[in-house]
């Protein structure tokens, strides 16, 4: 049985007293054991990162960028190894695992430009003989707490920018699929990253609470469910930390009567069922506007039944298993609630069995029609391969429904009308919006984040927002006077 340990100060530690099992969800068997850090182990890691910050923060931005360039080259050579680890522990199909690595790599590419991104501003002669400038300086030790559904990409949304800005970091990945983060830390050291700059500490609430309360942690970045995001935000903020906590989602795709219905149906199938629906940007609600619903549901049902499901290590599949047996049971229970509430279950994938992987945590795609906003399956994030179709009479009703939902992570519209699309992007109260794009995930040089109860904190992730989150601004005003200027009792003004 493989033992997965912490990576602290440039080396792997011995096992912790407490551990947790790591499963391969495609076969339903335990494949490893991961250490769960105690509070004292986390405190030791923070002390290491604090010591490393002294020298790392004095390293030039160009030197930091060169380490990231080398890491990117290593990552490109070993994409297959990392993707294999993701598929083995998470279950997503191999092609999807490679895709998440590429999206994480885009943030590394952005971070390689940190010498430009960190530049401040300078104004000469703001007053007679006085110059002023601003700088962006590192915070200190920061923390990243990441989810199971993107074990490579989401950590790479955090640590490359954090260290590029001169910080040191403690990463606490999901204990369900921890190997990807360990590999990244190993390879970063190989690329020349000094010991103690990037540390990976595995754990549960005991370890997390140290990150939220320890005085040497200056900022916390989190991605996960809304209840945990709110806990992270309130606890860390109460302890004077900068926080960005990305929470849950209920993403809608609006299909207008003038849309390409075949194109919209294809978009919905991939966006709803890809990665078994375990994406914060998954489309879980299709909003059929006007009289197109019957045609749309018919096409969706046909495509849902044709999904290719199996062990993600095999080629040519659409989706793999859910991450754990417990999560599979939870998703199935949501489908049962939908039936009880009166929604029409057009396609029922709950009893799927994959030949040769009968013990895996598999579930086929489920498609609901006639879902209404008062139903639990509409209101709550299911995080599984379940798509709900809501029928509305017009555009205004669709927008009102989306804007009234507690989540505001992502949404998109399918239409051939530029005017309708433009109005939608303005009217909608959601953080990330797509037009004829099924999953509107911004590129690394733009920001990623939702509105309402999908984000706690003022900063989105990556891009300029990420640099802003991981630095503090300093304004300097200076003059070099000649002779005695005398006392100045009035507030100074620049003349």
VEXZAVO-622480 format. One line per 8 residues: number of its first residue (from 1); their letters; for each residue y, z, x of C-alpha. Coordinates in nm, 2 decimals. Example, Ala and Ser with C-alpha at 12.3 -4.5 7.8 and 13.67 -1.06 7.14 Angstrom:
BEGIN
1 = AS = -0.45 0.78 1.23; -0.11 0.71 1.37 $
***
This chain:
BEGIN
1 = XXXXXXXX = 0.00 0.00 0.00; 0.33 -0.11 0.15; 0.59 0.17 0.20; 0.95 0.07 0.16; 1.20 0.31 0.33; 1.58 0.34 0.38; 1.77 0.14 0.64; 2.02 0.37 0.80 $
9 = XXXXXXXX = 2.21 0.34 1.12; 2.04 0.01 1.21; 1.68 0.13 1.17; 1.42 0.22 0.90; 1.37 0.58 0.83; 1.04 0.76 0.76; 0.94 0.80 0.39; 1.12 1.05 0.17 $
17 = XXXXXXXX = 0.95 1.34 0.00; 0.99 1.16 -0.34; 0.88 0.81 -0.40; 0.85 0.56 -0.69; 0.60 0.27 -0.75; 0.70 -0.09 -0.71; 0.51 -0.34 -0.92; 0.44 -0.71 -0.92 $
25 = XXXXXXXX = 0.52 -0.78 -1.29; 0.32 -1.11 -1.30; -0.01 -0.93 -1.23; 0.09 -0.58 -1.36; -0.02 -0.41 -1.04; 0.15 -0.17 -0.80; 0.22 -0.34 -0.47; 0.44 -0.09 -0.29 $
33 = XXXXXXXX = 0.59 0.25 -0.29; 0.97 0.30 -0.23; 1.13 0.62 -0.10; 1.38 0.80 -0.33; 1.65 0.97 -0.13; 1.74 1.33 -0.17; 2.10 1.44 -0.19; 2.08 1.56 0.18 $
41 = XXXXXXXX = 1.94 1.22 0.29; 2.23 1.04 0.11; 2.48 1.27 0.27; 2.34 1.19 0.62; 2.37 0.82 0.55; 2.73 0.87 0.44; 2.80 1.06 0.77; 2.65 0.77 0.97 $
49 = XXXXXXXX = 2.87 0.52 0.78; 3.18 0.73 0.83; 3.12 0.74 1.21; 3.06 0.37 1.22; 3.39 0.30 1.03; 3.60 0.43 1.32; 3.51 0.14 1.55; 3.42 -0.12 1.28 $
57 = XXXXXXXX = 3.76 -0.10 1.11; 3.93 -0.17 1.45; 3.72 -0.49 1.50; 3.92 -0.80 1.45; 3.88 -0.99 1.12; 3.77 -1.29 1.32; 3.49 -1.09 1.49; 3.37 -0.97 1.15 $
65 = XXXXXXXX = 3.37 -1.32 1.02; 3.16 -1.44 1.31; 2.89 -1.19 1.23; 2.88 -1.32 0.87; 2.86 -1.68 1.00; 2.56 -1.58 1.20; 2.40 -1.40 0.91; 2.45 -1.70 0.69 $
73 = XXXXXXXX = 2.27 -1.92 0.94; 1.98 -1.67 0.94; 1.97 -1.66 0.56; 1.96 -2.04 0.54; 1.66 -2.04 0.77; 1.48 -1.77 0.57; 1.56 -1.85 0.21; 1.19 -1.90 0.13 $
81 = XXXXXXXX = 1.10 -1.55 0.26; 1.38 -1.39 0.06; 1.29 -1.58 -0.26; 0.93 -1.49 -0.22; 1.02 -1.12 -0.21; 1.24 -1.15 -0.52; 0.97 -1.34 -0.72; 0.70 -1.09 -0.61 $
89 = XXXXXXXX = 0.90 -0.78 -0.72; 1.12 -0.90 -1.00; 0.90 -1.18 -1.15; 1.16 -1.45 -1.19; 1.04 -1.80 -1.11; 1.07 -1.91 -0.75; 1.33 -2.18 -0.82; 1.55 -1.92 -1.00 $
97 = XXXXXXXX = 1.51 -1.68 -0.71; 1.64 -1.95 -0.47; 1.93 -2.02 -0.70; 2.05 -1.66 -0.70; 2.04 -1.66 -0.32; 2.26 -1.96 -0.31; 2.51 -1.79 -0.54; 2.51 -1.49 -0.32 $
105 = XXXXXXXX = 2.55 -1.71 -0.01; 2.87 -1.85 -0.17; 3.03 -1.51 -0.14; 2.93 -1.49 0.22; 3.10 -1.82 0.28; 3.41 -1.69 0.11; 3.40 -1.37 0.33; 3.38 -1.59 0.64 $
113 = XXXXXXXX = 3.74 -1.68 0.57; 3.85 -1.32 0.58; 4.11 -1.37 0.85; 4.31 -1.58 0.60; 4.23 -1.37 0.30; 4.35 -1.05 0.47; 4.69 -1.18 0.57; 4.98 -0.98 0.45 $
121 = XXXXXXXX = 5.34 -1.09 0.38; 5.65 -1.08 0.61; 6.02 -1.10 0.52; 6.27 -1.12 0.80; 6.62 -0.96 0.75; 6.56 -0.79 0.42; 6.87 -0.59 0.53; 7.10 -0.62 0.83 $
129 = XXXXXXXX = 6.87 -0.58 1.13; 6.58 -0.48 0.90; 6.24 -0.65 0.86; 5.97 -0.57 0.61; 5.60 -0.66 0.59; 5.28 -0.57 0.41; 4.93 -0.53 0.54; 4.58 -0.49 0.39 $
137 = XXXXXXXX = 4.38 -0.22 0.55; 4.02 -0.10 0.50; 3.94 0.19 0.27; 3.66 0.36 0.47; 3.31 0.42 0.34; 3.23 0.23 0.02; 2.93 0.22 -0.21; 2.74 -0.05 -0.40 $
145 = XXXXXXXX = 2.49 0.03 -0.68; 2.31 -0.28 -0.79; 2.07 -0.38 -1.07; 1.71 -0.51 -1.07; 1.79 -0.85 -1.22; 1.96 -1.00 -0.92; 1.82 -0.81 -0.62; 1.98 -1.05 -0.36 $
153 = XXXXXXXX = 2.28 -1.20 -0.53; 2.46 -0.89 -0.66; 2.44 -0.69 -0.34; 2.58 -1.00 -0.16; 2.87 -0.99 -0.41; 2.95 -0.65 -0.26; 2.86 -0.59 0.10; 2.99 -0.91 0.27 $
161 = XXXXXXXX = 3.34 -0.87 0.14; 3.33 -0.49 0.19; 3.24 -0.52 0.56; 3.46 -0.83 0.62; 3.76 -0.62 0.51; 3.67 -0.35 0.77; 3.48 -0.10 0.56; 3.13 0.04 0.61 $
169 = XXXXXXXX = 2.90 0.05 0.31; 2.61 0.23 0.15; 2.40 0.01 -0.08; 2.18 0.17 -0.34; 1.97 -0.12 -0.49; 1.73 -0.09 -0.78; 1.41 0.09 -0.70; 1.23 -0.17 -0.91 $
177 = XXXXXXXX = 1.28 -0.45 -0.65; 1.42 -0.31 -0.32; 1.28 -0.54 -0.06; 1.55 -0.81 -0.08; 1.83 -0.57 0.01; 1.63 -0.43 0.31; 1.57 -0.78 0.44; 1.94 -0.86 0.42 $
185 = XXXXXXXX = 2.03 -0.54 0.61; 1.77 -0.63 0.88; 1.91 -0.98 0.92; 2.27 -0.86 0.93; 2.18 -0.64 1.23; 2.01 -0.94 1.39; 2.33 -1.13 1.34; 2.52 -0.87 1.54 $
193 = XXXXXXXX = 2.64 -0.62 1.28; 2.68 -0.28 1.45; 2.45 0.00 1.34; 2.58 0.21 1.06; 2.81 -0.05 0.90; 2.55 -0.17 0.64; 2.31 0.10 0.52; 2.05 0.08 0.24 $
201 = XXXXXXXX = 1.95 0.40 0.07; 1.70 0.38 -0.22; 1.70 0.64 -0.49; 1.76 0.75 -0.85; 2.03 0.96 -1.01; 2.01 1.23 -0.75; 2.12 0.98 -0.48; 2.37 0.81 -0.70 $
209 = XXXXXXXX = 2.55 1.13 -0.80; 2.62 1.20 -0.43; 2.79 0.86 -0.40; 3.00 0.94 -0.71; 3.12 1.28 -0.59; 3.12 1.28 -0.21; 3.47 1.30 -0.07; 3.40 1.04 0.21 $
217 = XXXXXXXX = 3.31 0.77 -0.04; 3.64 0.58 -0.12; 3.52 0.32 -0.37; 3.22 0.25 -0.58; 3.11 -0.09 -0.71; 2.84 -0.11 -0.98; 2.66 -0.36 -1.20; 2.42 -0.25 -1.48 $
225 = XXXXXXXX = 2.42 -0.14 -1.84; 2.73 -0.02 -2.02; 2.62 0.34 -2.07; 2.56 0.38 -1.70; 2.87 0.18 -1.61; 3.08 0.42 -1.82; 2.91 0.72 -1.65; 2.97 0.57 -1.30 $
233 = XXXXXXXX = 3.34 0.50 -1.39; 3.42 0.83 -1.54; 3.24 1.04 -1.28; 3.37 0.85 -0.97; 3.72 0.82 -1.11; 3.73 1.19 -1.17; 3.65 1.23 -0.80; 3.95 1.02 -0.70 $
241 = XXXXXXXX = 3.75 0.70 -0.62; 3.84 0.34 -0.68; 3.58 0.20 -0.92; 3.46 -0.14 -1.05; 3.17 -0.09 -1.29; 3.04 -0.40 -1.47; 2.84 -0.32 -1.78; 2.65 -0.50 -2.06 $
249 = XXXXXXXX = 2.70 -0.82 -2.25; 2.63 -1.01 -2.56; 2.73 -1.36 -2.47; 2.79 -1.62 -2.75; 2.77 -1.99 -2.73; 2.96 -2.16 -3.01; 2.83 -2.50 -3.13; 3.10 -2.69 -3.31 $
257 = XXXXXXXX = 3.01 -2.96 -3.57; 3.13 -3.24 -3.34; 2.92 -3.12 -3.04; 2.63 -3.31 -2.88; 2.36 -3.11 -3.06; 2.09 -3.22 -2.81; 2.30 -3.11 -2.52; 2.39 -2.78 -2.68 $
265 = XXXXXXXX = 2.02 -2.71 -2.76; 1.92 -2.78 -2.40; 2.20 -2.56 -2.28; 2.09 -2.28 -2.51; 1.73 -2.29 -2.41; 1.81 -2.26 -2.04; 2.08 -2.00 -2.08; 1.89 -1.78 -2.33 $
273 = XXXXXXXX = 1.54 -1.79 -2.18; 1.60 -1.84 -1.80; 1.49 -1.54 -1.60; 1.33 -1.42 -1.91; 1.67 -1.34 -2.05; 1.73 -1.07 -1.78; 2.08 -1.19 -1.69; 2.41 -1.03 -1.77 $
281 = XXXXXXXX = 2.54 -1.38 -1.83; 2.24 -1.49 -2.05; 2.34 -1.65 -2.38; 2.18 -1.43 -2.65; 2.37 -1.55 -2.95; 2.41 -1.91 -3.07; 2.70 -1.95 -3.32; 2.63 -2.25 -3.54 $
289 = XXXXXXXX = 2.96 -2.36 -3.70; 2.95 -2.56 -4.03; 2.66 -2.76 -4.15; 2.48 -2.81 -3.81; 2.27 -2.50 -3.82; 1.95 -2.65 -3.97; 1.94 -2.93 -3.71; 2.02 -2.69 -3.43 $
297 = XXXXXXXX = 1.75 -2.44 -3.52; 1.49 -2.71 -3.56; 1.56 -2.84 -3.21; 1.57 -2.49 -3.06; 1.24 -2.40 -3.22; 1.07 -2.70 -3.08; 1.20 -2.63 -2.73; 1.13 -2.26 -2.75 $
305 = XXXXXXXX = 0.76 -2.33 -2.83; 0.74 -2.56 -2.53; 0.85 -2.31 -2.27; 0.63 -2.30 -1.96; 0.57 -1.94 -1.88; 0.36 -1.78 -1.60; 0.35 -1.63 -1.26; 0.69 -1.72 -1.10 $
313 = XXXXXXXX = 0.52 -1.79 -0.77; 0.38 -2.11 -0.92; 0.59 -2.42 -0.92; 0.74 -2.59 -1.23; 0.77 -2.30 -1.47; 1.06 -2.21 -1.69; 1.03 -1.83 -1.68; 0.81 -1.55 -1.56 $
321 = XXXXXXXX = 0.74 -1.20 -1.68; 0.98 -0.92 -1.77; 1.04 -0.67 -1.49; 0.83 -0.37 -1.61; 0.58 -0.28 -1.88; 0.83 -0.03 -2.03; 1.10 -0.30 -2.06; 0.86 -0.54 -2.22 $
329 = XXXXXXXX = 0.78 -0.28 -2.48; 1.15 -0.23 -2.54; 1.22 -0.60 -2.59; 0.93 -0.63 -2.83; 1.07 -0.34 -3.03; 1.40 -0.52 -3.07; 1.22 -0.82 -3.21; 1.05 -0.58 -3.46 $
337 = XXXXXXXX = 1.38 -0.44 -3.56; 1.52 -0.79 -3.62; 1.23 -0.86 -3.86; 1.28 -0.53 -4.04; 1.66 -0.60 -4.08; 1.59 -0.93 -4.25; 1.65 -1.19 -3.98; 1.42 -1.49 -3.99 $
345 = XXXXXXXX = 1.19 -1.49 -3.69; 1.14 -1.87 -3.64; 0.94 -1.84 -3.31; 0.75 -1.52 -3.23; 0.66 -1.49 -2.86; 0.54 -1.13 -2.86; 0.17 -1.20 -2.83; 0.18 -1.44 -2.54 $
353 = XXXXXXXX = -0.11 -1.41 -2.29; -0.10 -1.60 -1.96; -0.44 -1.72 -1.84; -0.53 -1.56 -1.51; -0.25 -1.31 -1.54; -0.35 -1.12 -1.85; -0.22 -0.79 -1.72; 0.13 -0.93 -1.65 $
361 = XXXXXXXX = 0.44 -0.83 -1.84; 0.48 -1.16 -2.02; 0.65 -1.25 -2.34; 0.72 -1.58 -2.49; 1.06 -1.69 -2.62; 1.16 -1.55 -2.96; 1.41 -1.73 -3.18; 1.59 -1.56 -3.48 $
369 = XXXXXXXX = 1.78 -1.74 -3.75; 2.01 -1.60 -4.02; 2.12 -1.31 -3.79; 2.43 -1.12 -3.92; 2.68 -0.91 -3.72; 2.56 -0.59 -3.88; 2.21 -0.62 -3.73; 2.10 -0.42 -3.42 $
377 = XXXXXXXX = 1.97 -0.74 -3.26; 2.32 -0.88 -3.28; 2.51 -0.57 -3.17; 2.30 -0.45 -2.88; 2.21 -0.61 -2.55; 1.83 -0.69 -2.56; 1.80 -0.82 -2.20; 1.49 -1.03 -2.28 $
385 = XXXXXXXX = 1.39 -1.38 -2.40; 1.54 -1.34 -2.75; 1.79 -1.58 -2.90; 1.98 -1.51 -3.22; 2.14 -1.78 -3.43; 2.43 -1.68 -3.64; 2.57 -1.92 -3.90; 2.94 -1.93 -3.97 $
393 = XXXXXXXX = 3.16 -2.16 -4.18; 3.44 -2.24 -3.94; 3.60 -2.20 -3.60; 3.82 -1.90 -3.70; 3.52 -1.70 -3.82; 3.33 -1.76 -3.49; 3.63 -1.65 -3.28; 3.69 -1.34 -3.50 $
401 = XXXXXXXX = 3.33 -1.24 -3.47; 3.32 -1.27 -3.09; 3.65 -1.09 -3.04; 3.53 -0.80 -3.26; 3.22 -0.74 -3.05; 3.23 -0.44 -2.82; 3.12 -0.66 -2.52; 3.34 -0.92 -2.37 $
409 = XXXXXXXX = 3.15 -1.05 -2.07; 3.10 -1.43 -2.11; 3.12 -1.69 -2.38; 3.12 -2.07 -2.41; 3.19 -2.35 -2.66; 3.03 -2.68 -2.70; 3.26 -2.94 -2.85; 3.39 -3.29 -2.80 $
417 = XXXXXXXX = 3.75 -3.19 -2.90; 3.98 -3.11 -2.61; 4.22 -2.94 -2.86; 3.95 -2.71 -2.99; 3.83 -2.62 -2.64; 4.18 -2.55 -2.52; 4.25 -2.33 -2.83; 3.92 -2.15 -2.77 $
425 = XXXXXXXX = 4.00 -2.06 -2.41; 4.33 -1.91 -2.52; 4.21 -1.73 -2.84; 3.89 -1.57 -2.71; 3.90 -1.21 -2.58; 3.63 -1.24 -2.32; 3.65 -1.23 -1.94; 3.46 -1.55 -1.85 $
433 = XXXXXXXX = 3.48 -1.86 -2.07; 3.30 -2.19 -2.05; 3.36 -2.53 -2.21; 3.04 -2.74 -2.24; 2.90 -2.51 -1.96; 2.61 -2.30 -2.07; 2.66 -2.00 -1.83; 3.02 -1.97 -1.71 $
441 = XXXXXXXX = 2.97 -1.79 -1.38; 3.27 -1.84 -1.17; 3.25 -1.96 -0.81; 3.29 -1.71 -0.53; 3.66 -1.80 -0.47; 3.74 -1.71 -0.83; 3.68 -1.36 -0.99; 3.37 -1.24 -1.19 $
449 = XXXXXXXX = 3.41 -0.98 -1.46; 3.43 -0.91 -1.83; 3.66 -0.75 -2.08; 3.63 -0.46 -2.32; 3.31 -0.25 -2.27; 3.17 -0.51 -2.02; 3.39 -0.38 -1.74; 3.53 -0.04 -1.65 $
457 = XXXXXXXX = 3.80 -0.05 -1.38; 4.09 -0.29 -1.31; 3.93 -0.52 -1.05; 3.68 -0.81 -1.10; 3.43 -0.90 -0.84; 3.45 -1.14 -0.54; 3.73 -1.38 -0.46; 4.08 -1.24 -0.41 $
465 = XXXXXXXX = 3.99 -0.97 -0.66; 3.72 -0.85 -0.43; 3.95 -0.84 -0.12; 4.20 -0.65 -0.33; 3.93 -0.39 -0.44; 3.81 -0.33 -0.08; 4.15 -0.29 0.08; 4.46 -0.08 0.04 $
473 = XXXXXXXX = 4.81 -0.22 0.06; 5.06 -0.08 0.31; 5.43 -0.17 0.30; 5.64 -0.13 0.62; 6.01 -0.15 0.66; 6.15 -0.14 1.02; 6.47 -0.16 1.22; 6.56 -0.11 1.58 $
481 = XXXXXXXX = 6.92 0.02 1.56; 7.16 0.03 1.86; 7.39 0.32 1.86; 7.43 0.62 1.63; 7.43 0.51 1.26; 7.51 0.86 1.13; 7.36 1.04 0.83; 7.29 0.84 0.51 $
489 = XXXXXXX = 7.30 1.06 0.20; 7.28 0.79 -0.06; 6.96 0.61 -0.14; 6.96 0.31 0.10; 7.02 -0.04 -0.03; 6.97 -0.36 0.16; 7.30 -0.53 0.22 $
***
